[in-house]
């Protein structure tokens, strides 16, 4: 199964449990943000009285056409053919940071051993049937480990719900659950 970690920004409360679990799982010092593989971003929009704050948990997105892989001069970064994950062969890494400079997320980080470290989606945990550490500890369910097709479907449902909610007057809005749309989609197929 080709899967990815999906972050539902509507559920993320910025608690950083995911970043802490990631650091613990990978033996990363929480006090050193330069080597953390998962980070929680605070996004502030608007001005008072219409200001809002949102949080988004981010790490490597394991791009299909990963610029970090293309730019790695030694082949240390590669796309695993079975999982489609962008992985690092530390034996080949020379610590040049080409991958980090090319990555739009800045995901590859130089570790204490002067080789690149990055999210491997807790591949060893997943192989044993466990969820990635960040997903397992998320108290709100904002992080989910989903097959890629299902992740795209959830995003489409969320977009449809936002469009539908914006077209109904505020006093008339009724909550619509993604599960209801998914059930209707399954019946229609």
N, C-alpha and C positions, 0 to 999 in steps of 0.2 A: 504494500500500500504506500502510495506517495502522499505524504501528509505535511501539514504545516501548522504553525502556531498562529492562531487568529486572536487578535485583541479587539474586544468590543469596547470601544471608547466610551460608550454610554454607561458601561458598568464599572469601569476602572475608577477607583477612588483615590489613587495615588499612595497607597499604603506601603509600597515597595517590598512587600513580602516576596514577590517574584524575583526581584534583583538580589535579595538576601539569599533565597534558596539557590539561585544560580551560582552565586559566589561560593556558597558552602559546597555545593555539588562539584565545583571545579577547583576548589582550593585557592580561591582568589581573595586577596585582602580587601575587605569592604572599605577600608580607609583610603584605598588607592583607586580613585575613579578612572584613572588612565588605563586600567586593565580589566575593568568590569565588562562582562559580555552582554548583560541585560541592564537597561536603564529605564527609568520612568521619567517621561518628559511632562512638564507642566505647561499647558497651553492657555494663555490669557488672551481673550478677545473682547473687543468693544470697550466702551467707557461707561461709567455710571450714568444713569441707573440701569443700563442694559449690558453691563459687563458680565462675562462668564469665565469660568475656569474649568478646564478639562484636563484629564491625564491620559497618557498613552504609554504603554509598556512596549519598548522596542529592542530589537536585537537583529542579528543577521536575518535577512529575508530569504536567503538561499536562492538567489536569482537564477533563472533558467539560462540566461546569457550573462553570467557573472563577470563584470569588468575586473574584479580582483583576480579571477582565474586567468583571464586573458592577459593581464598585466604582470603576472608572476613570472619572473625570468627563469626560475629554477624548476617550475612545475610543482612546487610544494602545495599550492592550492589546486584542488581538482574537484570535479563533480562526480560523485559516486553514481555509477550507472544504475544500481538497484534502487537506491533511495532518493536520488536526485538532490542530495544534500551537498553543499559546498563544504569540503573537509580540508584539513591541513595534514600534510606529512611532515612533521617537525624535523625529520632527518634531512630533508631537502631544503628547509628554510634557512636563509642567510640573514634574515632580519633587516632587509633593505627598505621595508615599508611601502614598496610600490603598490601592493594590494590595498593597503589602508588608504593611500592617497586616491586611488581610483574608485573605491567603494562609496556609493552615494550615502550610505548609512554610517560610514566610518567604523564598520563592525570589526574588521581585523585589528587586534591590539597587540602591541609588543609586550610579551610576558617577561617575567623576571629572568628567564633563561635566554633572553634575547632572540626568541623565535615567536612567530605569530600564534596567537590564541584567538579563538572565536567560537561562537555557539555551534555545537554539533547536534543540536536539538536533543541532547541527552540520549544519543544513539544507543549506548549500552543499556540504559534503563528501558528504553522503548523495546529493544530486542528481547527483554525479559518480561514484557507485558505491562510495564509500568508507564505512567504518564511522565512527560518531561517534568523536572523538578519545579519549574516556574508555574506550570499548569496545575500541578498537584496542590500547591499551597495557596493558590489564588482564592481568597475568601468570598469574592463576589461572583466568581465564574466568568470574569472578564476575559481570562485567557483560556482558550480551548485548543486542543490538539485534534485537528480535523483532516479528513481526506481533502485534497485540493479542490475537487469538484464541489464538495459539500460547503467548503469555505466560501467559494464564489457564489453559491446559491444563497447562503445566509446573508452575504453582502447585498445581493440583489433584493432580497426581502426587506432588509433594513432600509435600503434606498426607497423602495416602493412605499413603505410605511411612512417615511419622512415626507414624501411628496403628497401622499394621501392626507396626512395630518395637517400639512400646511394649506390645503385647499378647503378645509372645513373651518367655519367660524369657531373661535376659541371656546365660546360657551356651549358648543354642541359636540365638541370632541369626545370621542369614546376610545378607550385603549383597545388596540388591536394587537393580538399576540402573534409573533412569528410562527409559533407552533400551529396556529389556525390556518395560516397561509400555506404552510408546508403540508398540512393534512389535505387541504383542497387541491394542491398541486398533485399529490400522490393519487387522489381519487380521479383526477382528470386524465392521468397518464394511462 
